[in-house]
Amino acid sequence: MFPSRPSQALLLSTLLVAAPLAIAAPIVSVQKLWSVQHGAGPGGLNTGVTSEIAAFDAATNTIWVAGVVGVDVLNAGTGSLVQHIDTTAFGSVNSVAIKNGVAAFAIESSTRTNPGTVQFYDTTTRANTGFVTVGALPDMLTFTPDGSKLLVANEGTPTVYGVRIGNSVPRNYAPAAVDPAGSVSIIDMATLTVVTRDFTGVAVPNTGNVRTNTGMDFEPEYIAVSPDGSKAFVGLQEANAMAVLNLSNNTFEKIVGLGVKDFNQAGNAIDPLNNGTVSFANYAAKGLYMPDGMAAYQVGGNTYVVMANEGDFREDDVDRSAASAPGIGASGDLANLRVSNTDSSASTGLFAAGARSFSIRDADGVLVYDSGDILDRAAFAANIYDDGRSRDKGVEPEGLALLTIGGRVLAFIGLERTTTSAVAMFDVTNPFQVDYLDLIVGAGDRSPEGLLAYSHGGHDYLAVAHEVSNTTTLYRLSVVPEPASLALFGLGLAGLMLARRRSGAAA
C-alpha cells in the first residue's frame, strides 16, 4: 500500500503550475564530512579490508569497519585510521557490532561449513578478550538494546550445492552433500554461554509464498530486535520468510511468509529490459520480497519491522533463469527478466527475486507499507539508474538504518546497484503514512553495503560502508526548521512539503 498523500511527481507538477508559492525548506540537510579508502592507491589505508559493515563506539568516538581480512578502527571525527585489527588467523570477518564497550566480530571458519566463532574486543584497548563458538557461517550479529544478549545469524550455506533432479518445471534440486543447518546463536553476555537454535520442528506455513527452496534449508540472513528486547525478527531471505524468536525462552515462535509484490499493480512499475533505455511500466510478473537488511522500531506500543527487499538466488545461480526459458516461456519485454525457476512456470506465472523496494511490516509479518517503484524512479531522476541491472533486481536495496532526528523516525535505504552510491531517505514516523524525503548521492563511492546511523555529541550521523569502491563515508545530518505554514495550492493541496535536497556536498 502507498501513503495517501499525492505522489512526488504530482507534487512537483503542482508546484510548476501554482504561483506564487512558498516552498518549504528540507527537513534534513546532509553534509559529507569525510570519505576513507581502505584499499591501496592514493590516500588509501592499504589495510586490505573491504568496507562492508560499520559499527560505532560512543566511548571512544570510533567507527569500526569490517570486511573479510579484518576490521579498521577509524576516528569518527577525522576518518583517520586508529588501528587495523587483522582477523585472518581466525577466519573471514563478516560483521561487527558494538555495545557497552565490547566489539563483537562474526568470523566464518576457513572451511565455511564448520562452526564459526564470535571474537570479542575491548573498544578502549582494542585487545582481544576471548571468543565463543557459534553455528556455521555467522554472517551477521546484533546486540539486544540493553546489551544483555548478542544474536548471531548463522547462514549455514553449503560450499557445493545439490544438482537438479529431473526436468520438471518448476525445477527441483537435490540437497547438498554437506549443508550445515542455518541457525541463530543467542549469547548471554554476562556468562558467555551460547544457545544455538535451528528450525527443526518449527511449523512452515503453506501461505505467504514461503519457498521450500529445494536443495537448501533455512538460512538466516539478518536479525532485527524489538526495542523492548522481547523478540527478534530473523530474515530468511532465500525462503522469502521471517522467523520470530522469543528472547524470553530463546525459542522460535513461528515462521511467516512474506508473500509477493504484484508488478502489474499501479505504483509498482519496473523496467525489465537491459536495452540502454529506461522505461518503467506495469508487467504481469511478481516479486518475492526476500529482504536483506532489517530494523525494528515501535509506534504506539506496537513493533514494526523495516525491510530492504533485495532478493537473492542460490550462490551457484542455477535456480534462476531468463523468463523465456523452456517451461516458463515468457516473451516480449519480459523474455529476459531473471526469475526463480523453482517458482516460475507457464502455469504459475513469473516470480522474480526481490521487490525493488523497502517495506514495513507489523510484528506478525503483515505488510503495512511498501515503497512501490519510488526507489527505481528516484535513481533514474538522479541520473544514476543502472539499466544493466533492469532485468535483475533494479536498484537492489540492501542495507538500511533507522534514526530518530528532531522527533521524527527516519529510514535510510542503501541502493546497491546504482552507477554512483545512493541512499534513499524516508520519514517512517507513521508506518502507515510514509514520506519519501531525499536521495543522498555519494560521488566517488559505489555499492553501499552496510549503513550505520547514530547520534553523538549533539549531532546526528550516517556512515555508509561501500563494498565495490571499498570506501567508508560519514555524513552529518541536520534538522532544518520547517516554516509555520505553506501556501495553499491551486488543486487544494494544503500542508504539503517539498522535502528535497541535492545532498552529499562537501563540508
N, C-alpha and C positions, 0 to 999 in steps of 0.2 A: 504494500500500500504506500501511497505517497502523501506528503503533507497536503493539507487542504489549501494552503496559500498558493498564489499564482506562481508559475514556473519562472525561473530567472529569465528565460527568453521572453516571456510575456512582460515581465517587469521592465526589461531593457527596452522592448518596443514601446511600452507605455511612456517610458522616460523620453523617448525620442519625439513623441507627438505632444506631450504635455508641457506647456510653458506658460509662465515661468515656474521653475521648480527649485526647491532647496533640497539637494541630495545629501543624505546623511553620511557622516564620516564612517569609515570602517570601525567595527567594534574592537578589532585586534590588529595591531601593526606588528610586522615581523622584521627583525633586524639580524642579519647574518653577522656573527661575532668572529668566528674563525672556522677554518677547514684544515684538516690534517690528512696527509697522505701517508699511509702506513708502509707502503712498499718502497722499492728502490726508485731512483730518479731524483730530479732537482727538488730539494726540500723534503724528500721523503724520509720517514723514520728508519726505513730499511730493516724492520724487525721481522718481516715475513708473515706478520699477522694479516689475515683477510678480515676486513671490517664487516662483522655480521650482527653481533648483539652487543648492546651497551647497557651498563648499569651505573647508578650514581651513588656515591658515598658522601653524605652531608657532613660528617665529622671532619673529613679531610678535603672536601670540595674537589673530589676527583671523579673522573669518568673512566670506567673500566670497560675496555673494548675487547671482545673475544672473537677469535677466528682461527680455527684449525691448529696452528702450531703454538698458540699461547694467548696471552692477554696483555694488551698495552694499557698501562695506567697513565691517564692524561690529567694535567692540571686543567680544571674546568674553566678557570679564569683566562688562561692564555692558550690552551691547546698543546702546550709543550709536554714532552714525554717525561714522566716522573720515573717510571720503571717498566721494563719489559719482563714479564714472567713467562719463562719457557715451560711448556707442559708436555713436550714431546716424549719425555721419559714415562709419562703415564698413558699417553694416547692422544687422540684428537679432541680438542675442546669445542663443544657445540654451543654452549650457552653460559651465561654468568648472571647471577642475581646477588643482591646485597641487602642485608638487613642487620641492624643493631651491631655494626662493626664487624660483621662476618661476610666475606665474599665466598660464594659457592660456585664452583666450576663443574659443569656437566662434561664428563670425559668418556668417550667411547673407547672400547678396547681396540687394540691393533687388529684383533680378529673380531669383527663387528658383531658377530653372533654370540660372543661371550659376554658375561656380565660386565657392565661398565662401573665407573666409580664417580663419586662426588668428592672433589678435593676442596678443603676449606682453607681460607687465608684470613689473617688479621688485616683489616683495612688500614690500620695505622702503621704497623711494622712491615706489612706485606709478606709476612712469613707464613709458610705452610704449617697449619696446626693439626692436620690429620685428614682422614678420609673415611668414607663408608662405601660399601658395595651395593649397587642397585641393579636394575634389570638391564637387558641388552639394549644397546644404542640409546643411551639417555640423550635426548635431543633438545629438551627444554626443561627449565626448572623455575620455580617461583616460590617465594615465601608467603605464608598467610599474613594478613595485615598486622598481627601482633608479633610476628616473628617466631612463634612457638613451634611451627611446623614448616618443613621445606618439602614441596611436592615436586616430583620428577616424572616427566613424561618419557617413558622408555618405549621407543618406537618399535624395536624388535624386528627390523627389516632383514629379510634373508639376503645373503650375498648372491646366490644363484636361485632364480625363480623356477617354478614348475613350468612344464611345456603345455601347449594346447592339446586338449583331448577332443578328437573327432573333428567334424567340420560343421557343427551346428552354429546357427546364428540366432540369438546372441552366442558369443563364444564361451567356452568353458576351459579352465586351466587346472592342471594337477597341482597339488601342494608342493612347496619347495622341499628339498631333501632335508635341509636344516633351516628351520624357521622358528626362532625363539618367540615366545608369547609376548605380545605387546602388553604393557602393564604400566601402573603408576606406583612409584615408591613414595611412601609417606615417612619422613624422617622427623623424629622427635628431637628438637634442637637441645633440650635440656639433658638428654641421656644419649643422644646419637644412636638410638635404636631405630631400626628400619623395618617397616611393614610394606611388603610389595603385593599389590593386588592385580590380578589379571581379570579377564572377563568370563571365566568359567562359571557357568550356572546363572549368568545374568540373562534375563529374557530379552530376545531380539524381536522388536515389533515387526508386524507384517504391513505396517503403514509407514508413510513418510519417505519412501524410496531409499530405505537402508540397503546399501549394496553389500551382499554377502561376499563380493569381491573374490571370486573363486581363485584358489591358489594362495590366499593370504588370510591372516586373521586380523583382528582389530589392531590398529597401530596408532597409539596416541600421538598427536601432533603438537597440541598446545593445551595449556591449563589456565583457566581464569578462576579466581577465588572470589566468593561473595564478600562484600565489605565487612560483614559481621563474622567472617571466618567459619561459617557453619557448613558451607557447601563448596565443592569445587566442580567446575564445568569443564569436561575433558573433550577436546575436539578430536573426533575420529575421522580425519579428513578424507581418506580414500573410501571410507564406508558411507560418507555423506550423513554422518550421525554425530550426536553429542551424548556423552555419558555423564550422569550426575553422581558425584561421590559425596557421601555423607561423612563429614570430618569428625563427627562425634564418636562414630564407631568404625571409621575407616573402611566402609563397605560401599560398593556401588548400589545405588537405589534403582537405577533404570538406564536404559538406552533409548533415546528418542531419534526418530528420523527427521531430517531437515527438509525433506520434500524437494520440489523442483520449482524453477522460475520459468515462466512462460514468455519466451522471446517474441511471441505473437501478440502480446498484450501492449496496449498503449503505454508509452513511457519506458518500455523495455527493449528499445531498438538496439540492434547490433550491426556491425559491418562484418560479414563472413568471408570477405574476399581480400586476398593479398594481391591487389592489382594496381597499386600505385595511386588509387583514388579512394578517398574516404567518403563513404556514404552510409548513413545509418537508416535502417528500416526494420519493420517487423517481419519475422520469419516463423515458419512452422517448425520450431525447434524448442527444446527446453534445456535449461542449465541446471546441473546438480550443484548445489551451493558449495559443498566441500571447503569449509573455511580453514584458513591457516591461523593468523593472529587473532586473539580473543582478549576481551577485557570485560569486567563486570562492574556495575555501579548500582546505586539504589535511588529510587524516586518514590516518595510517599510510602516508605516502608517496604516496597516491592523491589526485587532484584531483577536487573535486565543485563543481558549478555550481548556485547557488541562483537561482530564477527566480520573479518575481511575474507570475502568469498573468492579465494584464489582458484581453487580447483586443482586436482592433481591426478596423474596417472601412475601406474607402476613404474619403477625406475628403469625397467627394460623397455618400456613404451609399447609392449606387444598388445596391451589392452586398449589401444587407441587406433583408429583408422580414419581415413577420409570417408565422409558420408556417402560417397559414391561406391564404396566397396561392395563386392558381391554379398547379397543377402540383406544389405541396407538400402542401396540403390537410389540415393538422392541424386538429383540433377539440378542444373541451372546454378543459381547463386550459391546454393547450399552444397554443391558437389564436393568441394574441398574443405568444408568445415570439419575440423577434427572432433570426432565423437568417441564415446566409450563403446567399444564393440562387445562389451559384456552386458550392455543395457540396450543398445540401439538395434533395431531391425526394421524391415519393411513394414511389419505389422505393429510394432510397439512405438515407432517414431524415432526421432533423433534426440539423443541425450549428450550434451557437451559437458565437459568438466569446467566447473566454475560458473559464477553468476555475473561476473564483471561488475561487482557492486560490493557495498558493505551492508550489513543488516543488523537490526536489533531484535532480539527475542526475549520473551519472558523466561522465568526460571524453569518452565516446563518445555521450553523449546518452541513455543508458539510465536510465529512471526508477527511483529507489530510494526516494523518499518523496513523498507528496502530502498536503496538509493537509485534503483532503476538504471537508466543509462547516463546518469549525471557524470560519473567518473570518466567514461569514454569521451563524452561530449566536452567536458572541461579540458581534457588533454588536447583534443582537437582544436578547441578555441585558443589554447595557448601555443599552438603550432608545434606540439611535442608528441602527438599521437604517432605511434609506430605502426604503419599499415602492414608491415611484415608480420605482425602478431595478430592480425584481424581474424584469421581462420582458427586461431588457437583460443586465447582467453582474453583478448583485448589488452587493456592496461594492466591486468593481473594484480589486483590489490592483494597485498601480502601481510605487511606488518601494520600494527595500529597501537595507539596510545591514547589514554584519556587524561585530562587535566581540568581542574576547576579554576577558572580565571574570572575574577570580578563577579563571582556568584553564578557564573554560567559554566556548564559542563561542556567542554569541547572534545571532539574526537578528531584525531589526526590519522589519516589513512595513507599508507605508503603505496605508491603505484610502481610496481617492479619493472614493468615493460613499457616505459616511455623513452623517447630519444634523449631526454635530459631528466635528471631526478625531479620527481614531483610528489608532493604530499598534499592531499586534499584535507581541508579543514571544515568541520561541520559543528553546529551548535546542537547538541543532543540533550539539552537540559530537560526537555519534554520528549520522551521517546516516541510519542505519537505525533509530534509536531516538530520535525527536524528541519533545520535550515542549513543550506549549503552556504559557506562563507567565502572561501577563497581556495586558490591553488598556489602552494608555495613551490616555486620552480628554482632549483639549485644549479646554476651554471657551473660546469666542470665536474659535477657529480653524476653518478649513474647507478640505477638499480637499488633503491632503498630496501634494506632487508629488515633491520631492527630499528624501532622507534622508541625513544625514551623521553617522556615529558615529566618535568619536576619543577618544584618551587624551592628557591633558596635565597636567603638574604633579602627578602622583599621583592624578588623578581621571579619571573616565570620563564622556563626554558624548554626548548625542544632540541634534542640531539638525534641525529639521523646517521645510522651506520649503513654505508653503501658497499654492496658486495662486489659489483663489477669495477667501479672506479677505485675501490679499496680506500675510500676516504670516510672520515667521520667529520660531520659539520654540526656546529652549535648555533642555534638561533635564540634570540631573546624575544619574548612575546610581551606586548604591552597593550593594556586596555586603553582605547581611545574613547573619551566620553561621548555618549550619544546626545544629539540635540533633543530638547524638550519635546518637540513635535515636528511633524513633517507636513509638507503641503498636501492638500487633497488632490488626488489625481482625477483627470477627466473621466475615467471609467469607474470612479467610485472606490478606487483602491486607497484606503486610508491606513496610515500607520505602517506602511511597508518601508523597509530599509534596504538600500543597495549596499551590501556588505562585501565590497570587492576592493582588492588592493593588489597591485603588482608587487609581489614581495620577493624576499631573498636578496635585497640590495645590500651592498657592503655597509659596514658601520660608519 
